[in-house]
Amino acid sequence: MDINDLRSIVTVLAFLAFVGIVWWAYSSRRQSAYEEAARLPLDDDSPYVQDNHAAGHPEK
């Protein structure tokens, strides 16, 4: 076994790890977690209030 065989084995193992991570990320078990995360920006309960005094702009 020379260095090129080792490089080939490492390349195949890295590819299999990549495919495994992609398969895990797109599995249907993760779908509910992704849907919940997608709704987080829309579920903000507190409205944003801009404070003009801190920026040096007095109220009129």
C-alpha distance matrix in Angstrom:
0.0 3.8 6.9 8.0 6.0 7.4 10.5 11.0 10.9 13.3 15.4 15.9 16.8 19.2 20.7 21.3 22.9 25.1 26.2 27.0 29.1 30.9 31.7 33.0 35.1 36.7 37.3 40.9 41.1 40.8 43.5 46.4 44.9 44.5 48.0 49.4 47.6 49.0 52.5 52.4 53.8 56.6 57.6 58.8 62.1 63.5 64.8 64.0 67.0 67.0 68.7 70.4 72.0 68.7 68.0 71.4 73.0 76.2 77.6 80.4
3.8 0.0 3.8 5.5 5.6 6.7 9.0 10.3 11.2 12.8 14.7 16.0 17.1 18.8 20.5 21.7 23.1 24.9 26.4 27.5 29.2 30.9 32.1 33.5 35.2 36.9 37.8 41.6 41.8 41.2 43.8 46.8 45.1 44.4 48.0 49.4 47.3 48.5 52.1 51.9 53.1 56.0 57.1 58.2 61.5 62.8 63.9 62.9 65.8 65.6 67.2 68.8 70.3 67.0 66.1 69.5 71.2 74.5 75.9 78.7
6.9 3.8 0.0 3.8 5.5 5.1 6.2 8.7 9.9 10.6 12.3 14.3 15.3 16.4 18.3 20.0 21.0 22.5 24.4 25.6 27.0 28.6 30.2 31.5 32.9 34.7 35.9 39.7 39.9 39.0 41.6 44.5 42.7 41.9 45.5 46.8 44.6 45.7 49.4 49.0 50.0 53.0 54.2 55.1 58.5 59.6 60.7 59.5 62.4 62.1 63.7 65.2 66.7 63.4 62.5 65.8 67.5 70.8 72.4 75.1
8.0 5.5 3.8 0.0 3.8 5.3 5.0 6.2 8.6 9.8 10.4 12.4 14.2 15.2 16.5 18.4 19.9 21.0 22.5 24.2 25.7 27.0 28.5 30.2 31.5 33.0 34.4 38.1 38.7 37.8 40.2 43.3 41.7 40.6 44.1 45.7 43.6 44.5 48.2 48.1 49.0 51.9 53.3 54.3 57.8 59.0 60.0 58.9 61.8 61.6 63.4 64.8 66.5 63.2 62.2 65.6 67.1 70.4 71.9 74.5
6.0 5.6 5.5 3.8 0.0 3.8 5.4 5.1 6.3 8.7 9.9 10.7 12.4 14.3 15.4 16.6 18.4 20.0 21.2 22.6 24.5 25.9 26.9 28.6 30.4 31.8 32.7 36.4 36.9 36.4 38.9 42.0 40.5 39.7 43.2 44.8 42.9 44.0 47.6 47.6 48.9 51.6 52.8 54.1 57.5 58.9 60.0 59.2 62.2 62.2 64.1 65.7 67.4 64.2 63.3 66.8 68.3 71.5 72.8 75.5
7.4 6.7 5.1 5.3 3.8 0.0 3.8 5.4 5.1 6.2 8.6 10.0 10.6 12.2 14.2 15.4 16.4 18.3 20.0 21.0 22.6 24.4 25.6 26.9 28.6 30.4 31.3 35.1 35.2 34.5 37.2 40.1 38.4 37.8 41.4 42.7 40.7 42.0 45.6 45.3 46.6 49.5 50.5 51.7 55.0 56.3 57.6 56.7 59.7 59.6 61.4 63.1 64.7 61.4 60.7 64.1 65.7 68.9 70.3 73.1
10.5 9.0 6.2 5.0 5.4 3.8 0.0 3.8 5.5 5.1 6.1 8.7 9.9 10.5 12.2 14.2 15.2 16.4 18.3 19.8 21.1 22.6 24.2 25.6 26.9 28.7 30.0 33.8 34.2 33.2 35.7 38.7 36.9 35.9 39.5 41.0 38.8 39.8 43.5 43.3 44.3 47.2 48.5 49.6 53.0 54.2 55.3 54.2 57.2 57.1 58.9 60.4 62.1 58.9 58.0 61.4 62.9 66.2 67.6 70.3
11.0 10.3 8.7 6.2 5.1 5.4 3.8 0.0 3.8 5.5 5.1 6.2 8.6 9.9 10.6 12.3 14.2 15.3 16.5 18.3 20.1 21.2 22.4 24.3 25.8 27.1 28.3 32.1 32.7 32.0 34.3 37.5 36.1 35.1 38.5 40.2 38.3 39.2 42.9 43.0 44.2 46.9 48.2 49.5 53.0 54.4 55.5 54.6 57.8 57.8 59.8 61.4 63.3 60.2 59.2 62.7 64.0 67.3 68.4 71.1
10.9 11.2 9.9 8.6 6.3 5.1 5.5 3.8 0.0 3.8 5.4 5.2 6.2 8.6 9.9 10.6 12.3 14.2 15.4 16.4 18.4 20.0 20.9 22.4 24.3 25.9 26.7 30.4 30.7 30.2 32.8 35.8 34.4 33.7 37.2 38.8 37.0 38.2 41.8 41.9 43.3 46.0 47.0 48.4 51.8 53.4 54.6 54.0 57.2 57.3 59.3 61.1 63.0 59.8 59.1 62.7 64.0 67.2 68.2 71.0
13.3 12.8 10.6 9.8 8.7 6.2 5.1 5.5 3.8 0.0 3.8 5.5 5.1 6.1 8.5 9.8 10.4 12.2 14.2 15.1 16.5 18.3 19.8 20.9 22.5 24.4 25.5 29.2 29.4 28.5 31.2 34.0 32.3 31.6 35.2 36.5 34.5 35.8 39.4 39.2 40.5 43.4 44.4 45.6 49.0 50.4 51.6 50.8 53.9 54.0 55.9 57.7 59.4 56.3 55.6 59.1 60.5 63.7 64.8 67.6
15.4 14.7 12.3 10.4 9.9 8.6 6.1 5.1 5.4 3.8 0.0 3.8 5.5 5.1 6.2 8.6 9.9 10.5 12.3 14.2 15.4 16.6 18.3 19.9 21.1 22.7 24.1 27.9 28.5 27.5 29.8 32.9 31.3 30.2 33.7 35.4 33.3 34.2 37.9 38.0 39.1 41.8 43.2 44.5 47.9 49.4 50.4 49.6 52.8 52.8 54.9 56.5 58.4 55.4 54.5 58.0 59.3 62.5 63.6 66.2
15.9 16.0 14.3 12.4 10.7 10.0 8.7 6.2 5.2 5.5 3.8 0.0 3.8 5.5 5.1 6.2 8.6 9.8 10.5 12.2 14.3 15.4 16.3 18.2 19.9 21.1 22.2 25.9 26.6 26.0 28.3 31.5 30.3 29.4 32.8 34.6 32.9 33.8 37.5 37.8 39.2 41.7 42.9 44.5 47.9 49.6 50.8 50.2 53.5 53.8 56.0 57.9 59.9 56.9 56.2 59.7 60.9 64.0 64.8 67.5
16.8 17.1 15.3 14.2 12.4 10.6 9.9 8.6 6.2 5.1 5.5 3.8 0.0 3.8 5.4 5.1 6.2 8.6 9.9 10.4 12.3 14.3 15.2 16.4 18.3 20.1 20.8 24.5 24.7 24.1 26.8 29.7 28.3 27.7 31.2 32.7 31.1 32.4 35.9 36.0 37.6 40.2 41.1 42.6 45.9 47.6 49.0 48.5 51.8 52.2 54.3 56.3 58.2 55.2 54.6 58.2 59.5 62.5 63.4 66.1
19.2 18.8 16.4 15.2 14.3 12.2 10.5 9.9 8.6 6.1 5.1 5.5 3.8 0.0 3.8 5.4 5.0 6.2 8.7 9.8 10.6 12.4 14.2 15.3 16.5 18.5 19.8 23.6 23.9 22.8 25.3 28.2 26.5 25.6 29.2 30.6 28.7 29.8 33.4 33.4 34.7 37.5 38.6 39.9 43.3 44.8 46.1 45.4 48.6 48.9 51.0 52.9 54.8 51.8 51.1 54.7 55.9 59.0 59.9 62.7
20.7 20.5 18.3 16.5 15.4 14.2 12.2 10.6 9.9 8.5 6.2 5.1 5.4 3.8 0.0 3.8 5.4 5.0 6.2 8.5 9.9 10.6 12.2 14.2 15.3 16.6 18.1 21.8 22.6 21.7 23.8 27.1 25.8 24.6 28.0 29.8 28.1 28.9 32.5 32.9 34.2 36.7 38.0 39.6 43.1 44.8 45.9 45.4 48.7 49.0 51.4 53.2 55.3 52.5 51.7 55.3 56.3 59.3 60.1 62.7
21.3 21.7 20.0 18.4 16.6 15.4 14.2 12.3 10.6 9.8 8.6 6.2 5.1 5.4 3.8 0.0 3.8 5.4 5.1 6.1 8.6 9.9 10.4 12.1 14.2 15.4 16.1 19.8 20.4 20.0 22.4 25.5 24.4 23.7 27.1 28.9 27.5 28.5 32.1 32.5 34.3 36.6 37.6 39.4 42.7 44.6 46.0 45.8 49.2 49.8 52.2 54.2 56.3 53.5 53.0 56.6 57.6 60.5 61.1 63.8
22.9 23.1 21.0 19.9 18.4 16.4 15.2 14.2 12.3 10.4 9.9 8.6 6.2 5.0 5.4 3.8 0.0 3.8 5.5 5.0 6.2 8.7 9.8 10.5 12.3 14.3 15.2 19.0 19.0 18.1 20.8 23.7 22.1 21.6 25.1 26.6 25.0 26.3 29.8 29.9 31.7 34.2 35.0 36.6 39.9 41.7 43.2 42.9 46.3 46.9 49.1 51.3 53.2 50.3 49.9 53.6 54.7 57.5 58.2 61.0
25.1 24.9 22.5 21.0 20.0 18.3 16.4 15.3 14.2 12.2 10.5 9.8 8.6 6.2 5.0 5.4 3.8 0.0 3.8 5.4 5.2 6.2 8.6 9.9 10.6 12.4 14.1 17.9 18.5 17.1 19.3 22.4 20.9 19.7 23.2 24.9 23.1 24.1 27.7 28.0 29.4 31.9 33.1 34.7 38.1 39.9 41.1 40.7 44.1 44.6 46.9 48.9 51.1 48.3 47.6 51.3 52.2 55.2 55.8 58.5
26.2 26.4 24.4 22.5 21.2 20.0 18.3 16.5 15.4 14.2 12.3 10.5 9.9 8.7 6.2 5.1 5.5 3.8 0.0 3.8 5.5 5.1 6.0 8.5 9.9 10.6 12.0 15.7 16.7 16.0 17.9 21.3 20.4 19.3 22.5 24.6 23.3 24.0 27.5 28.3 30.0 32.1 33.3 35.3 38.6 40.7 41.9 41.8 45.3 46.0 48.6 50.7 52.9 50.3 49.7 53.4 54.1 57.0 57.4 59.9
27.0 27.5 25.6 24.2 22.6 21.0 19.8 18.3 16.4 15.1 14.2 12.2 10.4 9.8 8.5 6.1 5.0 5.4 3.8 0.0 3.8 5.5 5.1 6.1 8.6 10.0 10.4 14.1 14.4 14.0 16.5 19.5 18.5 18.1 21.4 23.1 22.1 23.3 26.7 27.3 29.3 31.4 32.2 34.2 37.4 39.6 41.1 41.2 44.7 45.7 48.1 50.4 52.6 49.9 49.6 53.4 54.1 56.8 57.2 59.9
29.1 29.2 27.0 25.7 24.5 22.6 21.1 20.1 18.4 16.5 15.4 14.3 12.3 10.6 9.9 8.6 6.2 5.2 5.5 3.8 0.0 3.8 5.4 5.1 6.1 8.6 9.9 13.5 13.6 12.1 14.7 17.6 16.0 15.4 18.9 20.4 18.9 20.3 23.7 24.0 25.9 28.3 29.1 30.9 34.1 36.1 37.6 37.6 41.1 42.0 44.4 46.7 48.8 46.1 45.8 49.6 50.4 53.1 53.5 56.2
30.9 30.9 28.6 27.0 25.9 24.4 22.6 21.2 20.0 18.3 16.6 15.4 14.3 12.4 10.6 9.9 8.7 6.2 5.1 5.5 3.8 0.0 3.8 5.4 5.1 6.2 8.4 12.1 13.1 11.6 13.3 16.6 15.6 14.2 17.5 19.6 18.2 18.9 22.4 23.3 24.9 27.0 28.2 30.2 33.6 35.7 36.9 36.9 40.5 41.3 44.0 46.2 48.5 46.0 45.5 49.2 49.8 52.5 52.8 55.3
31.7 32.1 30.2 28.5 26.9 25.6 24.2 22.4 20.9 19.8 18.3 16.3 15.2 14.2 12.2 10.4 9.8 8.6 6.0 5.1 5.4 3.8 0.0 3.8 5.5 5.4 5.9 9.7 10.8 10.4 12.3 15.6 15.3 14.5 17.4 19.6 19.0 19.8 23.1 24.2 26.3 28.0 28.9 31.3 34.4 36.9 38.2 38.6 42.3 43.4 46.2 48.5 50.9 48.5 48.1 51.9 52.3 54.9 55.0 57.5
33.0 33.5 31.5 30.2 28.6 26.9 25.6 24.3 22.4 20.9 19.9 18.2 16.4 15.3 14.2 12.1 10.5 9.9 8.5 6.1 5.1 5.4 3.8 0.0 3.8 5.6 5.2 8.8 8.6 7.9 10.6 13.5 12.6 12.5 15.7 17.3 16.7 18.1 21.2 22.0 24.4 26.2 26.7 29.0 32.0 34.5 36.1 36.6 40.2 41.6 44.2 46.7 48.9 46.5 46.4 50.1 50.7 53.1 53.2 55.9
35.1 35.2 32.9 31.5 30.4 28.6 26.9 25.8 24.3 22.5 21.1 19.9 18.3 16.5 15.3 14.2 12.3 10.6 9.9 8.6 6.1 5.1 5.5 3.8 0.0 3.8 5.7 8.7 9.0 6.7 8.8 11.8 10.6 9.6 13.0 14.8 13.7 14.8 18.1 18.9 21.0 22.9 23.7 25.9 29.1 31.4 32.9 33.2 36.9 38.1 40.8 43.2 45.6 43.2 43.0 46.7 47.2 49.7 49.7 52.3
36.7 36.9 34.7 33.0 31.8 30.4 28.7 27.1 25.9 24.4 22.7 21.1 20.1 18.5 16.6 15.4 14.3 12.4 10.6 10.0 8.6 6.2 5.4 5.6 3.8 0.0 3.8 6.5 8.4 6.9 7.6 11.2 11.2 9.7 12.3 14.9 14.5 14.8 18.0 19.6 21.6 23.0 24.0 26.6 29.8 32.3 33.6 34.1 37.9 39.2 42.1 44.5 47.0 44.9 44.5 48.3 48.4 50.9 50.7 53.1
37.3 37.8 35.9 34.4 32.7 31.3 30.0 28.3 26.7 25.5 24.1 22.2 20.8 19.8 18.1 16.1 15.2 14.1 12.0 10.4 9.9 8.4 5.9 5.2 5.7 3.8 0.0 3.8 5.4 5.7 7.1 10.3 11.0 10.7 13.0 15.3 15.6 16.4 19.2 20.8 23.3 24.4 25.0 27.8 30.6 33.4 35.0 35.9 39.7 41.2 44.1 46.7 49.1 47.0 46.9 50.7 50.8 53.1 52.8 55.3
40.9 41.6 39.7 38.1 36.4 35.1 33.8 32.1 30.4 29.2 27.9 25.9 24.5 23.6 21.8 19.8 19.0 17.9 15.7 14.1 13.5 12.1 9.7 8.8 8.7 6.5 3.8 0.0 3.8 5.4 5.2 8.0 9.8 10.0 11.2 13.7 14.9 15.5 17.7 19.7 22.4 23.0 23.4 26.5 29.1 32.2 33.8 35.0 38.8 40.7 43.7 46.4 48.9 47.0 47.0 50.7 50.7 52.8 52.2 54.6
41.1 41.8 39.9 38.7 36.9 35.2 34.2 32.7 30.7 29.4 28.5 26.6 24.7 23.9 22.6 20.4 19.0 18.5 16.7 14.4 13.6 13.1 10.8 8.6 9.0 8.4 5.4 3.8 0.0 3.8 5.6 7.0 8.2 9.7 11.3 12.7 14.1 15.6 17.5 18.9 22.1 22.8 22.6 25.6 28.0 31.0 33.0 34.4 38.1 40.1 42.9 45.8 48.1 46.1 46.4 50.1 50.2 52.2 51.7 54.3
40.8 41.2 39.0 37.8 36.4 34.5 33.2 32.0 30.2 28.5 27.5 26.0 24.1 22.8 21.7 20.0 18.1 17.1 16.0 14.0 12.1 11.6 10.4 7.9 6.7 6.9 5.7 5.4 3.8 0.0 3.8 5.6 5.4 6.4 8.8 10.2 10.8 12.4 14.7 15.9 18.8 20.0 20.0 22.8 25.4 28.3 30.1 31.2 34.9 36.8 39.6 42.3 44.7 42.6 42.8 46.6 46.7 48.8 48.4 51.0
43.5 43.8 41.6 40.2 38.9 37.2 35.7 34.3 32.8 31.2 29.8 28.3 26.8 25.3 23.8 22.4 20.8 19.3 17.9 16.5 14.7 13.3 12.3 10.6 8.8 7.6 7.1 5.2 5.6 3.8 0.0 3.8 5.5 5.1 6.2 8.6 9.9 10.5 12.6 14.6 17.3 17.9 18.3 21.4 24.0 27.0 28.6 29.9 33.7 35.6 38.6 41.3 43.8 42.1 42.1 45.8 45.7 47.7 47.1 49.5
46.4 46.8 44.5 43.3 42.0 40.1 38.7 37.5 35.8 34.0 32.9 31.5 29.7 28.2 27.1 25.5 23.7 22.4 21.3 19.5 17.6 16.6 15.6 13.5 11.8 11.2 10.3 8.0 7.0 5.6 3.8 0.0 3.8 5.4 5.1 6.2 8.6 9.8 10.9 12.7 15.9 16.2 15.9 19.0 21.3 24.6 26.4 28.1 31.8 34.0 37.0 39.9 42.3 40.6 41.0 44.6 44.4 46.2 45.5 47.9
44.9 45.1 42.7 41.7 40.5 38.4 36.9 36.1 34.4 32.3 31.3 30.3 28.3 26.5 25.8 24.4 22.1 20.9 20.4 18.5 16.0 15.6 15.3 12.6 10.6 11.2 11.0 9.8 8.2 5.4 5.5 3.8 0.0 3.8 5.5 5.2 6.2 8.6 10.1 10.9 14.2 15.3 14.9 17.6 20.1 23.0 25.0 26.3 30.0 32.0 34.8 37.7 40.0 38.1 38.5 42.2 42.3 44.1 43.6 46.3
44.5 44.4 41.9 40.6 39.7 37.8 35.9 35.1 33.7 31.6 30.2 29.4 27.7 25.6 24.6 23.7 21.6 19.7 19.3 18.1 15.4 14.2 14.5 12.5 9.6 9.7 10.7 10.0 9.7 6.4 5.1 5.4 3.8 0.0 3.8 5.4 5.0 6.1 8.7 10.1 12.6 13.9 14.4 17.1 20.1 22.8 24.3 25.2 29.0 30.8 33.7 36.4 38.9 37.0 37.0 40.8 40.7 42.8 42.3 44.8
48.0 48.0 45.5 44.1 43.2 41.4 39.5 38.5 37.2 35.2 33.7 32.8 31.2 29.2 28.0 27.1 25.1 23.2 22.5 21.4 18.9 17.5 17.4 15.7 13.0 12.3 13.0 11.2 11.3 8.8 6.2 5.1 5.5 3.8 0.0 3.8 5.4 5.0 6.5 9.0 11.6 11.8 12.3 15.5 18.2 21.3 22.6 24.0 27.8 29.9 33.0 35.7 38.3 36.8 36.9 40.5 40.1 42.0 41.2 43.5
49.4 49.4 46.8 45.7 44.8 42.7 41.0 40.2 38.8 36.5 35.4 34.6 32.7 30.6 29.8 28.9 26.6 24.9 24.6 23.1 20.4 19.6 19.6 17.3 14.8 14.9 15.3 13.7 12.7 10.2 8.6 6.2 5.2 5.4 3.8 0.0 3.8 5.4 5.3 6.6 10.0 10.4 9.9 12.9 15.4 18.5 20.3 21.9 25.6 27.9 30.8 33.8 36.2 34.6 35.0 38.7 38.4 40.1 39.3 41.8
47.6 47.3 44.6 43.6 42.9 40.7 38.8 38.3 37.0 34.5 33.3 32.9 31.1 28.7 28.1 27.5 25.0 23.1 23.3 22.1 18.9 18.2 19.0 16.7 13.7 14.5 15.6 14.9 14.1 10.8 9.9 8.6 6.2 5.0 5.4 3.8 0.0 3.8 5.4 5.3 8.2 9.9 10.1 12.3 15.4 17.9 19.5 20.4 24.2 26.0 28.9 31.7 34.1 32.3 32.5 36.2 36.2 38.1 37.7 40.3
49.0 48.5 45.7 44.5 44.0 42.0 39.8 39.2 38.2 35.8 34.2 33.8 32.4 29.8 28.9 28.5 26.3 24.1 24.0 23.3 20.3 18.9 19.8 18.1 14.8 14.8 16.4 15.5 15.6 12.4 10.5 9.8 8.6 6.1 5.0 5.4 3.8 0.0 3.8 5.6 7.1 8.2 9.7 12.2 15.5 18.0 18.9 19.8 23.6 25.3 28.5 31.0 33.8 32.2 32.1 35.7 35.4 37.4 36.8 39.1
52.5 52.1 49.4 48.2 47.6 45.6 43.5 42.9 41.8 39.4 37.9 37.5 35.9 33.4 32.5 32.1 29.8 27.7 27.5 26.7 23.7 22.4 23.1 21.2 18.1 18.0 19.2 17.7 17.5 14.7 12.6 10.9 10.1 8.7 6.5 5.3 5.4 3.8 0.0 3.8 5.7 5.4 6.2 9.3 12.3 15.1 16.2 17.7 21.5 23.7 26.9 29.6 32.3 31.0 31.2 34.7 34.1 35.8 34.9 37.2
52.4 51.9 49.0 48.1 47.6 45.3 43.3 43.0 41.9 39.2 38.0 37.8 36.0 33.4 32.9 32.5 29.9 28.0 28.3 27.3 24.0 23.3 24.2 22.0 18.9 19.6 20.8 19.7 18.9 15.9 14.6 12.7 10.9 10.1 9.0 6.6 5.3 5.6 3.8 0.0 3.8 5.4 5.2 7.1 10.3 12.8 14.3 15.4 19.2 21.3 24.3 27.2 29.6 28.1 28.5 32.1 31.8 33.5 32.8 35.4
53.8 53.1 50.0 49.0 48.9 46.6 44.3 44.2 43.3 40.5 39.1 39.2 37.6 34.7 34.2 34.3 31.7 29.4 30.0 29.3 25.9 24.9 26.3 24.4 21.0 21.6 23.3 22.4 22.1 18.8 17.3 15.9 14.2 12.6 11.6 10.0 8.2 7.1 5.7 3.8 0.0 3.8 5.6 6.1 9.9 11.5 12.1 12.7 16.5 18.3 21.5 24.1 26.8 25.4 25.5 29.1 28.6 30.5 29.8 32.2
56.6 56.0 53.0 51.9 51.6 49.5 47.2 46.9 46.0 43.4 41.8 41.7 40.2 37.5 36.7 36.6 34.2 31.9 32.1 31.4 28.3 27.0 28.0 26.2 22.9 23.0 24.4 23.0 22.8 20.0 17.9 16.2 15.3 13.9 11.8 10.4 9.9 8.2 5.4 5.4 3.8 0.0 3.8 5.6 8.7 11.0 11.3 12.8 16.6 18.8 22.2 24.8 27.7 26.8 26.9 30.3 29.4 30.9 29.8 32.0
57.6 57.1 54.2 53.3 52.8 50.5 48.5 48.2 47.0 44.4 43.2 42.9 41.1 38.6 38.0 37.6 35.0 33.1 33.3 32.2 29.1 28.2 28.9 26.7 23.7 24.0 25.0 23.4 22.6 20.0 18.3 15.9 14.9 14.4 12.3 9.9 10.1 9.7 6.2 5.2 5.6 3.8 0.0 3.8 6.1 9.2 10.7 13.0 16.6 19.3 22.4 25.4 27.9 27.0 27.6 31.0 30.3 31.5 30.2 32.6
58.8 58.2 55.1 54.3 54.1 51.7 49.6 49.5 48.4 45.6 44.5 44.5 42.6 39.9 39.6 39.4 36.6 34.7 35.3 34.2 30.9 30.2 31.3 29.0 25.9 26.6 27.8 26.5 25.6 22.8 21.4 19.0 17.6 17.1 15.5 12.9 12.3 12.2 9.3 7.1 6.1 5.6 3.8 0.0 3.8 5.8 7.5 9.5 13.0 15.8 18.7 21.9 24.2 23.3 24.1 27.4 26.8 28.0 26.9 29.4
62.1 61.5 58.5 57.8 57.5 55.0 53.0 53.0 51.8 49.0 47.9 47.9 45.9 43.3 43.1 42.7 39.9 38.1 38.6 37.4 34.1 33.6 34.4 32.0 29.1 29.8 30.6 29.1 28.0 25.4 24.0 21.3 20.1 20.1 18.2 15.4 15.4 15.5 12.3 10.3 9.9 8.7 6.1 3.8 0.0 3.8 6.5 9.5 12.5 15.8 18.4 21.7 23.8 23.3 24.6 27.6 26.8 27.5 26.1 28.6
63.5 62.8 59.6 59.0 58.9 56.3 54.2 54.4 53.4 50.4 49.4 49.6 47.6 44.8 44.8 44.6 41.7 39.9 40.7 39.6 36.1 35.7 36.9 34.5 31.4 32.3 33.4 32.2 31.0 28.3 27.0 24.6 23.0 22.8 21.3 18.5 17.9 18.0 15.1 12.8 11.5 11.0 9.2 5.8 3.8 0.0 3.8 6.5 9.0 12.4 14.7 18.2 20.1 19.7 21.1 24.0 23.3 23.9 22.6 25.2
64.8 63.9 60.7 60.0 60.0 57.6 55.3 55.5 54.6 51.6 50.4 50.8 49.0 46.1 45.9 46.0 43.2 41.1 41.9 41.1 37.6 36.9 38.2 36.1 32.9 33.6 35.0 33.8 33.0 30.1 28.6 26.4 25.0 24.3 22.6 20.3 19.5 18.9 16.2 14.3 12.1 11.3 10.7 7.5 6.5 3.8 0.0 3.8 6.3 9.7 12.6 15.7 18.1 18.0 19.0 21.8 20.7 21.3 19.8 22.2
64.0 62.9 59.5 58.9 59.2 56.7 54.2 54.6 54.0 50.8 49.6 50.2 48.5 45.4 45.4 45.8 42.9 40.7 41.8 41.2 37.6 36.9 38.6 36.6 33.2 34.1 35.9 35.0 34.4 31.2 29.9 28.1 26.3 25.2 24.0 21.9 20.4 19.8 17.7 15.4 12.7 12.8 13.0 9.5 9.5 6.5 3.8 0.0 3.8 6.4 9.6 12.5 15.1 14.7 15.4 18.4 17.5 18.5 17.5 20.2
67.0 65.8 62.4 61.8 62.2 59.7 57.2 57.8 57.2 53.9 52.8 53.5 51.8 48.6 48.7 49.2 46.3 44.1 45.3 44.7 41.1 40.5 42.3 40.2 36.9 37.9 39.7 38.8 38.1 34.9 33.7 31.8 30.0 29.0 27.8 25.6 24.2 23.6 21.5 19.2 16.5 16.6 16.6 13.0 12.5 9.0 6.3 3.8 0.0 3.8 6.4 9.4 11.8 12.1 13.0 15.6 14.5 15.1 13.9 16.7
67.0 65.6 62.1 61.6 62.2 59.6 57.1 57.8 57.3 54.0 52.8 53.8 52.2 48.9 49.0 49.8 46.9 44.6 46.0 45.7 42.0 41.3 43.4 41.6 38.1 39.2 41.2 40.7 40.1 36.8 35.6 34.0 32.0 30.8 29.9 27.9 26.0 25.3 23.7 21.3 18.3 18.8 19.3 15.8 15.8 12.4 9.7 6.4 3.8 0.0 3.8 6.1 9.0 9.2 9.5 12.2 11.1 12.2 11.7 14.7
68.7 67.2 63.7 63.4 64.1 61.4 58.9 59.8 59.3 55.9 54.9 56.0 54.3 51.0 51.4 52.2 49.1 46.9 48.6 48.1 44.4 44.0 46.2 44.2 40.8 42.1 44.1 43.7 42.9 39.6 38.6 37.0 34.8 33.7 33.0 30.8 28.9 28.5 26.9 24.3 21.5 22.2 22.4 18.7 18.4 14.7 12.6 9.6 6.4 3.8 0.0 3.8 5.5 5.9 7.3 9.5 8.9 9.7 9.8 13.3
70.4 68.8 65.2 64.8 65.7 63.1 60.4 61.4 61.1 57.7 56.5 57.9 56.3 52.9 53.2 54.2 51.3 48.9 50.7 50.4 46.7 46.2 48.5 46.7 43.2 44.5 46.7 46.4 45.8 42.3 41.3 39.9 37.7 36.4 35.7 33.8 31.7 31.0 29.6 27.2 24.1 24.8 25.4 21.9 21.7 18.2 15.7 12.5 9.4 6.1 3.8 0.0 3.8 5.5 5.2 6.5 5.2 6.5 7.3 10.7
72.0 70.3 66.7 66.5 67.4 64.7 62.1 63.3 63.0 59.4 58.4 59.9 58.2 54.8 55.3 56.3 53.2 51.1 52.9 52.6 48.8 48.5 50.9 48.9 45.6 47.0 49.1 48.9 48.1 44.7 43.8 42.3 40.0 38.9 38.3 36.2 34.1 33.8 32.3 29.6 26.8 27.7 27.9 24.2 23.8 20.1 18.1 15.1 11.8 9.0 5.5 3.8 0.0 3.8 5.4 5.2 5.5 5.6 7.5 11.1
68.7 67.0 63.4 63.2 64.2 61.4 58.9 60.2 59.8 56.3 55.4 56.9 55.2 51.8 52.5 53.5 50.3 48.3 50.3 49.9 46.1 46.0 48.5 46.5 43.2 44.9 47.0 47.0 46.1 42.6 42.1 40.6 38.1 37.0 36.8 34.6 32.3 32.2 31.0 28.1 25.4 26.8 27.0 23.3 23.3 19.7 18.0 14.7 12.1 9.2 5.9 5.5 3.8 0.0 3.8 5.5 7.5 8.9 11.2 14.7
68.0 66.1 62.5 62.2 63.3 60.7 58.0 59.2 59.1 55.6 54.5 56.2 54.6 51.1 51.7 53.0 49.9 47.6 49.7 49.6 45.8 45.5 48.1 46.4 43.0 44.5 46.9 47.0 46.4 42.8 42.1 41.0 38.5 37.0 36.9 35.0 32.5 32.1 31.2 28.5 25.5 26.9 27.6 24.1 24.6 21.1 19.0 15.4 13.0 9.5 7.3 5.2 5.4 3.8 0.0 3.8 5.7 8.6 11.1 14.2
71.4 69.5 65.8 65.6 66.8 64.1 61.4 62.7 62.7 59.1 58.0 59.7 58.2 54.7 55.3 56.6 53.6 51.3 53.4 53.4 49.6 49.2 51.9 50.1 46.7 48.3 50.7 50.7 50.1 46.6 45.8 44.6 42.2 40.8 40.5 38.7 36.2 35.7 34.7 32.1 29.1 30.3 31.0 27.4 27.6 24.0 21.8 18.4 15.6 12.2 9.5 6.5 5.2 5.5 3.8 0.0 3.8 6.3 9.7 12.4
73.0 71.2 67.5 67.1 68.3 65.7 62.9 64.0 64.0 60.5 59.3 60.9 59.5 55.9 56.3 57.6 54.7 52.2 54.1 54.1 50.4 49.8 52.3 50.7 47.2 48.4 50.8 50.7 50.2 46.7 45.7 44.4 42.3 40.7 40.1 38.4 36.2 35.4 34.1 31.8 28.6 29.4 30.3 26.8 26.8 23.3 20.7 17.5 14.5 11.1 8.9 5.2 5.5 7.5 5.7 3.8 0.0 3.8 6.6 9.0
76.2 74.5 70.8 70.4 71.5 68.9 66.2 67.3 67.2 63.7 62.5 64.0 62.5 59.0 59.3 60.5 57.5 55.2 57.0 56.8 53.1 52.5 54.9 53.1 49.7 50.9 53.1 52.8 52.2 48.8 47.7 46.2 44.1 42.8 42.0 40.1 38.1 37.4 35.8 33.5 30.5 30.9 31.5 28.0 27.5 23.9 21.3 18.5 15.1 12.2 9.7 6.5 5.6 8.9 8.6 6.3 3.8 0.0 3.8 6.4
77.6 75.9 72.4 71.9 72.8 70.3 67.6 68.4 68.2 64.8 63.6 64.8 63.4 59.9 60.1 61.1 58.2 55.8 57.4 57.2 53.5 52.8 55.0 53.2 49.7 50.7 52.8 52.2 51.7 48.4 47.1 45.5 43.6 42.3 41.2 39.3 37.7 36.8 34.9 32.8 29.8 29.8 30.2 26.9 26.1 22.6 19.8 17.5 13.9 11.7 9.8 7.3 7.5 11.2 11.1 9.7 6.6 3.8 0.0 3.8
80.4 78.7 75.1 74.5 75.5 73.1 70.3 71.1 71.0 67.6 66.2 67.5 66.1 62.7 62.7 63.8 61.0 58.5 59.9 59.9 56.2 55.3 57.5 55.9 52.3 53.1 55.3 54.6 54.3 51.0 49.5 47.9 46.3 44.8 43.5 41.8 40.3 39.1 37.2 35.4 32.2 32.0 32.6 29.4 28.6 25.2 22.2 20.2 16.7 14.7 13.3 10.7 11.1 14.7 14.2 12.4 9.0 6.4 3.8 0.0
